[in-house]
Amino acid sequence: MIREVDLVSYLPAFMQKYKEPVMALEAENPEFAIMWSGVDRILYNRFISTADEYGIARFERLLEIYPAQEDDLESRRRKLQARWVNKLPYTIRVLAEKIGILSDKADVLIETDFQQGYKMTIHTMLELAGQVGELEHIIDKIVPCNIATVTVNHICGRAEGPLYTGSGMVYTDIIELEN
């Protein structure tokens, strides 16, 4: 909140004609403006959605999250919000909500196949750095170990004009558990 600090306006009208108290109060106006900006910073840093770099770092220390160097402030904020909201019991709806928080309310599709075998396929649209790692953390914490989980991340590319060449690189992590 930006507050206009004017201490002279608090003086009674008959005192505002004297230069000495008016000049003293006008000299203190910048100090009060600094104080109000500090109070506003403290207020904003109490909430993840309005915190600045310092406030986000404090929340990360609380939750023992170590940000990567390529993480910007918004991706760090989304990681925090995904871990902060912790609802029990864990259901598919809660899993979809947590992934939705991570992906900025993008559509999350969860397909389950519990009749043939314990298998769950999660379709997401995660584009920012660090979101896939955070999705892995959410799956590790929520999904039971006896459910095979497949995640499919769809990244939509938008381009205008002719495309002459293209390439892509995909990192795939395959984990096989054997008895």
C-alpha positions in Angstrom: 0.0 0.0 0.0 1.3 3.4 -0.9 0.6 5.9 1.8 1.0 9.6 1.4 2.8 10.7 4.5 1.9 14.3 5.5 2.6 14.9 9.2 1.8 18.6 9.0 -1.8 17.8 8.3 -2.1 16.4 11.9 -1.2 19.8 13.4 -4.0 22.1 14.5 -4.7 24.9 12.1 -3.3 27.6 14.4 0.0 25.7 14.7 0.5 25.4 11.0 1.4 29.1 10.7 4.6 28.6 12.7 7.6 27.6 10.6 9.6 25.6 13.2 7.1 22.7 13.9 6.1 22.6 10.3 9.7 22.3 9.0 10.4 19.7 11.7 7.4 17.6 10.7 8.2 17.9 7.0 11.8 16.7 7.7 10.3 13.6 9.3 8.0 12.8 6.4 10.6 10.7 4.5 11.4 8.7 7.6 7.7 7.8 8.1 7.5 6.9 4.4 10.4 4.4 4.8 8.7 3.0 7.9 5.4 2.5 6.1 7.1 0.7 3.2 8.9 -1.6 5.7 5.5 -2.4 7.3 4.0 -3.1 3.9 6.9 -5.5 3.1 6.4 -7.4 6.3 2.6 -7.7 5.6 3.2 -8.8 2.0 5.8 -11.4 3.1 3.3 -13.1 5.4 1.6 -14.7 2.4 3.1 -16.8 -0.4 1.0 -15.1 -3.1 2.4 -11.6 -2.4 5.8 -12.4 -1.0 9.0 -10.9 -2.5 12.3 -12.7 -2.9 13.1 -12.5 0.8 9.7 -13.8 1.9 9.8 -16.7 -0.6 13.3 -17.6 0.7 11.9 -17.7 4.2 9.0 -20.0 3.2 11.5 -22.3 1.3 13.6 -22.6 4.5 10.5 -23.5 6.4 9.6 -26.3 4.0 13.2 -27.3 3.3 12.9 -26.5 -0.4 16.1 -25.8 -2.2 15.5 -23.8 -5.5 17.4 -24.5 -8.6 19.4 -21.7 -10.2 17.1 -21.5 -13.2 13.9 -21.1 -11.0 12.4 -17.7 -11.2 10.3 -16.1 -8.5 7.0 -17.3 -9.9 8.1 -20.9 -10.3 9.4 -20.9 -6.7 6.0 -19.4 -5.6 4.1 -22.2 -7.3 6.3 -24.9 -5.7 5.6 -23.4 -2.3 1.9 -23.2 -2.9 1.8 -26.8 -4.1 3.6 -28.0 -0.9 1.9 -25.7 1.5 -1.6 -26.8 0.7 -1.7 -30.2 2.3 -5.1 -31.9 2.5 -5.7 -35.3 4.0 -7.0 -37.8 3.0 -5.2 -38.0 -0.3 -7.7 -38.7 -3.1 -7.5 -38.4 -6.8 -9.4 -35.1 -6.5 -6.8 -33.7 -4.1 -4.0 -35.0 -6.4 -5.6 -33.1 -9.3 -6.0 -30.0 -7.1 -2.3 -30.0 -6.1 -1.1 -30.6 -9.7 -3.6 -27.8 -10.8 -1.9 -25.4 -8.3 1.5 -26.3 -9.7 0.4 -25.8 -13.3 -1.4 -22.6 -12.7 -4.9 -24.1 -13.0 -4.2 -25.7 -16.4 -6.2 -28.8 -17.3 -5.0 -31.9 -15.5 -6.4 -35.2 -16.7 -5.9 -38.3 -14.5 -6.8 -41.7 -16.0 -7.0 -44.7 -13.7 -7.1 -48.4 -14.5 -7.7 -50.2 -11.3 -9.5 -53.1 -12.9 -6.7 -54.6 -15.0 -3.8 -53.5 -12.8 -3.0 -50.6 -10.5 -2.1 -48.0 -13.1 -2.6 -44.2 -13.2 -1.8 -41.9 -16.1 -1.5 -38.2 -15.4 -1.6 -35.8 -18.4 -0.3 -32.3 -17.6 0.8 -29.1 -19.4 3.9 -28.0 -17.4 6.2 -25.5 -19.2 8.1 -23.7 -16.5 11.5 -24.8 -15.2 11.2 -26.9 -12.1 7.6 -27.9 -12.5 8.3 -31.5 -13.6 10.5 -32.0 -10.6 7.8 -30.7 -8.3 5.3 -33.0 -10.0 7.6 -35.9 -9.2 7.7 -34.8 -5.5 3.9 -34.6 -5.4 3.5 -38.1 -6.9 6.1 -39.5 -4.5 4.2 -38.0 -1.5 0.6 -38.7 -2.5 0.4 -41.7 -4.8 0.7 -45.1 -3.0 3.7 -47.3 -4.0 1.5 -50.1 -5.4 0.1 -47.9 -8.2 2.2 -47.6 -11.3 2.2 -44.0 -12.4 2.8 -42.7 -15.9 3.1 -39.0 -16.5 2.6 -37.4 -19.9 3.5 -33.7 -20.2 2.1 -31.9 -23.2 3.9 -28.7 -24.2 2.0 -26.8 -26.9 4.2 -24.9 -29.2 2.9 -21.8 -31.0 4.8 -20.5 -34.0 3.9 -18.2 -36.9 5.6 -18.4 -40.3 7.3 -21.2 -42.1 9.2 -23.8 -40.1 12.1 -25.3 -42.0 13.9 -27.4 -39.4 13.0 -28.6 -36.0 14.4 -30.8 -33.2 13.6 -31.8 -29.8 15.1 -33.5 -26.8 13.2 -35.5 -24.2 14.4 -36.8 -20.9 12.8 -40.1 -20.0 13.0 -41.7 -16.6 12.0 -45.4 -16.6 12.0 -47.1 -13.2 11.4 -50.9 -13.1 10.8 -52.7 -9.9 11.4 -56.4 -9.9 10.9 -59.0 -7.2 
